[in-house]
Amino acid sequence: MTESSELQGFYKLSLEERLRVLKKATTLTDEEVRIVANTGGLPVEVADHMIENVVGGYTYPLGMATNFKINGRDYIVPMALEEPSVVAAASNAAKIARVKGGFMATNTGPMMIGQIQVVNVPKPENARTKLLARKADLLKKANDQDPMLVSLGGGAKDLNVKVLSSLRGPMVIAELIVNTGDAMGANAVNTMAEAVAPMVEEITGGRVFLRIISNLADRRLVSASAVFDKEALGGEDVVDGIVYAYAFADADPYRCATHNKGIMNGVVAVGMACGQDIRALEAGAHSYAAKSGRYKPLTTWEKNRDGDLVGRLEMPMAVGLVGGAAKTHPTARANIKILGVKTAVELAEVMGAVGLAQNFAALRALASEGIQRGHMKLHSRNVAISAGATGELVDLVARRMIEERKIRFDRAKELVAELSKGKKTG
Ligand code: NAD
């Protein structure tokens, strides 16, 4: 057990010194310290500058989803995540989608919202009118902060002002609408929001507190759609099952949370691989799903006249190619190169298509054989490895557990002991 978590001056130490302090403060063995210290493909100096109190790295498996055709172009899609079945499911869904031409995807452009909160405003409605009257000045002040973005055609484009009734009385919220180009844009927008705040105070006579981007990026939407051939997906009965599954999610938030989680399996895995802020993606997705006041699916599913399945996805997708880890993390840069996307909106479109594919794969499995068969095959290998199986023993133990329908750690341990003994004597 750790005696004290007050590691005085920890942030000032070098990485090696931090590891020494950590080892002393915990029960880590030398081998475990080496494991923690390993940064994989990420140079130590880069890691040390990305976040604080760095001691090492944490590596996820990186897989490539195959078969994706989006807007007529083929993509090999990098996915970084820990969950078995996801990469296989995406590849399989993309293969089925190809039968009818693959995915179509569009976007609304990279518009983000920066919010400036004003309280203690004597006449909120008047303040609203006054702010809108000074729109040009406010936009200019915002754009003066980022000549680079403006030179590329981006920048603050519009101003929206709303009066909220809140727990602490009325407040005025000024919103900068910013085209962030190929950036995710949080830093760019936050800088602009902070810069215009004094002007906002002067115009309204109120006091500004928060100046921050909104992750409900509902002006930065991506849409993806695909037709899934009924024969290729397993027959009209499966189509009906998927349409019923969608109706279930639409009617029930308990199901809908899992429906949308399946979409995010794909979105977040590509986001991770490409150095995106996946917390921003999750926040955007779920707040958008609840925007109507009821939590809704991010996809819709219906049967067309031919009996084929038609899927559509619409969700915020705040991603960037400049700035953040997309720029600093070498593996993220390599993955973006593999994907071959040239703009942030193209990356968003790919991620929307992957989200739709992932949702299709999950619903198809649920509506036919059930999700566990495919899942358990891969899961059983993980259980075998965690029980100590190595080499060919991994598959042997996994197969036995599947045959016995006992995919459990205790059984894996028994099998490892039994089969490795058999191998030694045999
Ligand atoms: P950034 O500031 O590093 O890069 C954006 C800047 O790059 C622009 O302001 C522009 O000056 C320049 N640029 C160069 N070429 C460009 C191009 N083609 N298109 C657009 N801009 C170009 O990064 P960012 O995207 O503003 O911020 C992203 C980071 O902010 C992420 O790491 C994210 O995790 C973090 N963040 C997120 C939140 C949130 O989501 N709530 C809050 C704070 C910070």
Residues whose N, C-alpha, C, O or C-beta is under 5 A from the ligand:
A	BS01	NAD	D146 M148 L149 T180 G181 D182 A183 M184 G185 A186 N187 A188 I213 D277 A280 G320 V322 G323 G324 A325
